[in-house]
């Protein structure tokens, strides 16, 4: 099956440490405001405050620094995912897309002045050290995070491969902060892994969405098919923080014969896009179970939503993160860039996932989550983030359960993973029913 190439200019992921992203084409220019009335009173207030700082602040501050702070404030006040990148930070982001740097392997965002872990990436220093979705990083090598820009914190966490870093972390359910030592490594993340769970039942783990992820997944499935009849498959999207929109479309397309996969809606005409499936289901209708949890965000939710709306697969696990917004990277003349939220995405049936997430068809948990729920501490999701974008469907955001599940690499994968074992049992049952 061939995945169609579609020009995508959208990025559906946050700032990533050690995960390769493919940025969309730059969008240059802005809305024509020539017909708008300038907010003169507000501009006078801005000019007045600017002059007072220049005249009265305890230390001298350059015009460049003040204006950059103002720009950052404008963007950070919109939602948690819009931000300003100066020249150095934009270059850091470009370096991050290559995967050739010393990093930790976590996707992070800013929350109330601290760094919040969205998700650790499989087989990276962060995952091996036990970092979890929802961890709040308060110190980096004894340097307080409070007051740092996200880019500054990211730069501190990057460094020479082989060097150690100490993170002080506040974790839900823990009475006191944890000190976690990680060893930086060159992050070259493999986004797709596969193996046979049982005779005729396959397993594909997608850790994040890169441009080549759909083709890599198809090769993985074809490899399993070459080993014998593939009766069904588990697609594991747990703790997958997202990635590029085109990859989510391609993964969904692989399992659908036709129909809408996802659509986006924003104020500008070029942010209103629709993506449909091409003919051909690589599993030829064999049962599919999609595993998700609170660390499944953005592009992962596009795939889960498409499979659910088309009744192509059973979504299993716990409610997803709820990031249903789309960001574009827009170049600026000064060499920097703006990451701006420009649209919401919707599932084929018209559901906005923003701040709500995907509710699984079958909810499963584990002992770790049960203990956390008993503590009375609410998990961190998109709807928990300060200034998060509203849902867009005029529905109230629902707090969703977030959990993390360590992915084992042992031969007895399903036996060591409760949720995966449940998915395999369901898959076998669906296979029996399909034969009937």
C-alpha positions in Angstrom: 0.0 0.0 0.0 1.3 3.5 -0.8 0.7 6.4 1.6 0.0 9.5 -0.4 2.3 12.4 0.1 0.3 15.5 1.2 1.8 18.9 1.7 1.6 19.6 5.5 2.6 22.9 7.0 1.5 22.0 10.5 3.3 20.8 13.6 1.3 19.1 16.4 3.9 18.7 19.1 5.5 20.7 21.9 9.1 21.4 22.7 11.0 18.1 22.6 14.2 17.0 24.2 15.7 14.2 22.1 12.9 13.6 19.7 13.2 14.1 16.0 10.5 16.4 14.6 9.9 17.5 11.0 9.0 21.1 10.9 6.4 22.3 8.4 7.2 24.8 5.8 7.5 28.3 7.2 4.5 30.6 7.0 5.7 34.1 6.3 3.5 37.1 6.7 0.5 38.0 8.8 -3.1 38.9 8.7 -3.7 42.2 6.8 -4.8 44.6 9.6 -4.7 47.8 7.4 -8.5 48.1 7.8 -8.4 47.7 11.6 -8.4 50.5 14.1 -5.2 50.7 16.1 -5.7 50.3 19.9 -4.2 53.7 20.6 -5.0 53.8 24.3 -3.4 50.5 24.9 -0.4 51.4 22.8 0.0 54.6 24.9 -0.1 52.5 28.1 2.6 50.2 26.6 4.8 53.2 25.7 4.3 54.7 29.1 5.3 51.4 30.9 8.2 51.0 28.5 9.5 54.5 29.4 9.0 54.0 33.1 11.1 50.8 33.0 13.8 52.5 31.1 13.8 55.5 33.5 13.2 53.9 36.9 14.2 50.2 36.9 17.0 49.4 39.3 19.3 48.3 36.5 19.8 49.4 32.9 17.7 47.3 30.4 18.3 47.3 26.7 15.4 48.1 24.3 16.0 44.8 22.6 15.5 42.8 25.8 12.4 44.7 26.8 10.8 44.3 23.4 11.6 40.6 23.3 10.1 40.1 26.8 7.0 41.9 25.5 6.7 39.6 22.5 7.2 36.6 24.7 4.5 37.8 27.0 2.0 38.3 24.1 2.5 34.7 23.0 2.7 33.0 26.3 -0.5 34.7 27.3 -2.4 33.1 24.5 -2.1 29.4 25.3 0.6 26.9 26.6 1.8 26.0 23.1 2.4 29.4 21.5 5.8 30.9 22.0 8.5 33.2 20.6 11.9 31.7 19.5 14.8 34.1 19.1 17.6 33.2 16.6 19.4 31.0 19.1 16.3 29.2 20.2 15.1 28.7 16.7 18.4 27.1 15.8 18.1 24.9 18.9 14.8 23.7 17.6 16.3 23.0 14.1 19.1 21.0 15.8 16.4 19.1 17.7 14.9 17.9 14.5 18.1 16.2 13.4 18.3 14.1 16.5 22.1 14.5 16.6 22.7 16.1 19.9 23.2 15.3 23.6 19.8 15.1 25.2 17.6 13.3 27.7 14.6 12.2 25.6 11.6 13.9 27.1 8.9 16.2 25.7 8.4 19.2 28.0 6.2 22.2 28.4 6.1 25.2 30.8 3.5 25.2 33.6 3.4 28.0 36.2 7.1 28.8 35.8 8.2 25.2 36.0 9.1 22.5 33.4 6.4 19.9 33.0 7.2 16.5 31.5 4.6 15.6 28.8 6.1 12.3 28.1 9.5 10.4 28.2 10.5 8.8 24.9 11.2 5.1 24.6 14.8 3.9 25.0 16.2 7.3 26.0 18.0 8.4 29.2 14.8 9.9 30.5 12.8 6.6 30.1 15.6 4.5 31.5 15.9 6.8 34.6 12.2 6.4 35.3 10.9 9.9 34.3 7.1 9.9 34.1 4.4 11.9 32.3 3.4 14.7 34.6 6.7 15.1 36.5 7.4 18.7 37.4 11.1 19.7 37.1 11.9 22.3 39.7 15.7 22.2 39.6 18.3 21.4 37.0 21.7 20.7 38.6 20.6 22.6 41.6 19.7 25.6 39.5 16.1 26.7 40.2 13.8 26.4 37.1 11.4 29.1 38.3 12.0 32.3 36.3 13.7 30.5 33.4 12.2 30.6 29.9 11.4 27.1 28.5 14.2 27.5 25.9 16.7 28.3 28.7 15.7 25.2 30.6 15.9 23.1 27.4 19.4 24.4 26.8 20.5 23.5 30.4 19.2 20.0 29.9 21.1 19.5 26.7 24.8 18.9 26.8 27.7 16.7 25.9 26.7 13.0 25.5 28.0 11.0 28.5 27.7 13.8 30.9 25.4 13.6 33.9 22.6 15.9 34.9 20.7 16.0 38.2 17.0 16.8 38.0 14.9 17.6 41.1 11.3 16.5 40.3 8.0 16.8 42.0 5.8 13.8 41.3 2.2 13.1 42.0 1.7 10.8 44.9 5.2 11.4 46.3 5.6 13.2 49.7 8.9 14.9 48.8 10.8 15.9 45.7 12.9 13.2 43.9 16.5 13.7 42.8 17.0 11.8 39.5 20.4 11.5 37.9 20.4 11.0 34.1 23.3 10.5 31.6 22.9 12.5 28.4 23.2 10.6 25.2 23.0 11.2 21.4 19.3 10.9 20.9 18.4 8.9 17.8 14.9 7.7 18.5 13.4 4.9 16.5 9.7 5.7 16.3 8.5 2.2 15.3 9.2 -1.1 16.9 7.4 -4.4 16.3 7.3 -8.1 17.4 5.0 -11.0 17.5 3.0 -11.3 20.8 1.6 -14.7 20.1 1.1 -17.0 17.2 -0.4 -14.8 14.5 -0.9 -11.7 16.6 1.4 -8.7 16.0 2.5 -5.7 18.1 3.6 -2.4 16.8 4.8 0.3 19.2 4.9 3.9 17.8 6.7 6.2 20.3 6.2 9.4 18.3 5.3 10.7 14.9 8.0 11.5 12.4 7.8 12.1 8.6 9.0 8.5 8.0 6.9 6.8 10.7 4.0 5.7 8.4 6.4 4.0 5.9 8.4 2.5 8.8 5.2 1.1 10.3 4.1 -0.4 7.0 7.5 -2.1 6.6 7.2 -3.5 10.2 3.7 -4.9 9.5 4.8 -6.4 6.2 7.7 -8.1 8.0 5.3 -9.7 10.4 3.0 -10.7 7.5 5.9 -12.4 5.7 6.4 -14.6 8.8 2.8 -16.0 8.5 -0.8 -15.1 8.7 -1.4 -12.0 10.8 -4.7 -12.6 12.6 -4.7 -9.2 14.3 -2.6 -6.4 15.7 -2.1 -4.2 18.7 -1.0 -0.6 17.9 0.6 0.9 21.1 0.4 4.7 21.3 0.8 4.9 25.1 3.0 7.8 26.2 3.3 9.0 22.5 3.4 12.8 22.7 2.7 13.4 19.1 4.7 14.8 16.2 3.9 15.9 12.6 0.3 15.9 11.3 1.3 14.1 8.1 2.5 11.1 10.0 -0.8 10.8 12.0 -2.7 11.0 8.7 -0.4 8.4 7.1 -0.7 5.9 10.1 -4.5 6.3 10.0 -4.6 5.9 6.2 -2.8 2.6 6.4 -5.8 1.0 8.2 -8.7 2.7 6.4 -10.1 2.2 2.9 -11.9 5.5 2.6 -13.5 8.3 4.6 -12.3 11.4 6.5 -9.3 11.0 8.8 -9.1 14.4 10.4 -9.9 18.0 9.6 -8.6 21.3 11.0 -10.4 24.6 11.5 -9.0 28.0 12.2 -9.5 31.6 11.3 -7.4 31.6 8.1 -8.4 29.8 5.0 -5.2 27.8 4.8 -5.8 26.5 8.3 -9.0 24.8 7.2 -7.8 21.5 5.9 -9.4 18.0 5.4 -7.5 14.7 5.1 -9.1 11.6 3.7 -8.0 8.0 3.4 -6.9 6.3 0.2 -8.0 2.9 -0.8 -6.3 -0.1 0.9 -6.2 -1.5 4.4 -2.8 -3.1 5.2 -4.4 -5.5 7.6 -7.1 -6.4 5.2 -9.8 -5.9 7.9 -8.0 -8.0 10.6 -8.9 -6.9 14.1 -7.0 -3.9 15.5 -6.6 -2.7 19.2 -5.2 0.7 19.8 -3.6 1.2 23.3 -3.6 4.8 24.7 -3.1 6.5 28.0 -2.8 10.0 29.6 0.6 10.4 27.9 -0.9 9.9 24.4 -1.3 13.4 23.0 -1.9 15.3 19.8 -1.1 13.2 16.7 -1.7 10.0 18.8 -5.2 11.3 19.5 -5.8 11.9 15.8 -5.1 8.2 15.1 -7.2 7.0 18.0 -10.0 9.3 17.1 -10.0 8.2 13.5 -10.0 4.5 14.4 -12.8 5.0 16.9 -15.0 7.1 14.6 -14.7 4.6 11.7 -15.1 1.6 14.1 -11.9 0.3 12.6 -10.2 -0.5 15.9 -11.0 -0.8 19.5 -9.4 2.0 21.6 -8.3 0.6 24.9 -6.5 2.0 28.0 -7.2 5.3 29.7 -8.3 8.8 28.6 -5.8 10.6 26.5 -4.0 14.0 27.2 -6.4 16.2 25.2 -4.1 18.3 23.0 -6.3 19.1 20.0 -4.6 22.2 18.8 -2.3 22.8 15.8 0.8 24.9 15.8 2.6 26.5 12.8 6.3 27.6 12.8 6.5 31.0 11.2 9.8 32.5 10.3 10.6 36.1 11.3 12.8 38.6 9.5 15.2 38.8 12.5 16.1 35.1 12.1 13.8 34.0 14.9 10.4 32.4 14.7 6.9 32.3 16.2 5.2 29.0 17.1 1.6 30.0 16.9 -1.6 28.0 17.6 -3.5 28.4 14.4 -6.2 25.8 14.4 -8.1 23.0 16.3 -8.3 19.6 14.8 -11.5 17.4 14.8 -12.1 13.7 14.4 -14.2 12.5 11.5 -17.4 12.7 13.4 -16.6 16.4 14.3 -15.3 15.9 17.9 -12.8 18.4 19.2 -10.4 16.6 21.5 -9.0 19.9 22.9 -8.9 19.8 26.7 -11.1 16.7 26.7 -9.1 13.8 25.1 -10.2 10.5 23.7 -12.3 8.3 25.9 -11.3 4.6 25.3 -13.9 2.1 24.3 -12.6 -0.2 27.0 -11.0 1.4 30.1 -8.1 -0.5 31.7 -5.9 0.6 34.6 -3.0 -0.7 36.7 -1.9 -0.8 40.3 0.3 2.2 39.9 -2.6 4.3 38.7 -5.0 3.0 41.4 -2.5 4.0 44.1 -2.2 7.5 42.5 -6.0 7.9 42.4 -6.3 6.9 46.0 -3.9 9.7 46.9 -6.5 12.3 45.8 -4.1 14.1 43.5 -5.4 15.0 40.1 -3.2 14.0 37.1 -1.9 16.6 34.7 -3.6 16.9 31.3 -4.1 19.6 28.7 -7.1 20.9 30.6 -4.9 21.4 33.6 -2.5 23.8 31.8 -2.9 27.5 32.6 -4.5 29.3 29.7 -5.3 26.2 27.6 -7.3 26.6 24.5 -11.0 26.0 24.9 -12.6 22.9 23.3 -14.2 24.6 20.4 -17.4 22.4 20.5 -18.8 24.6 23.4 -18.5 21.7 25.8 -17.0 21.7 29.2 -13.5 20.2 29.5 -13.5 17.0 31.5 -10.5 16.1 33.7 -8.9 13.0 32.2 -6.9 10.3 33.8 -3.2 10.3 33.0 -0.9 7.4 33.7 2.5 6.1 32.6 3.3 2.5 31.8 6.9 1.4 31.6 7.4 -0.4 28.3 9.2 -3.6 28.9 11.6 -5.0 26.3 11.6 -8.6 27.6 10.6 -11.6 25.4 7.4 -12.0 27.5 6.2 -8.6 26.6 2.4 -9.2 27.1 2.9 -11.2 30.3 4.9 -8.3 31.9 2.4 -5.6 30.7 -1.1 -5.8 32.2 -2.7 -3.5 29.6 -1.0 -5.2 26.7 -2.0 -8.6 28.0 -5.7 -7.4 28.1 -5.3 -6.0 24.6 -4.0 -9.4 23.4 -6.9 -11.3 25.0 -9.4 -8.9 23.4 -7.7 -9.3 20.0 -8.1 -13.1 20.3 -11.7 -12.7 21.1 -12.3 -10.4 18.2 -10.6 -12.8 15.9 -13.0 -15.6 17.0 -16.0 -13.4 16.5 -14.9 -12.4 13.0 -14.7 -16.0 12.0 -18.2 -16.6 13.2 
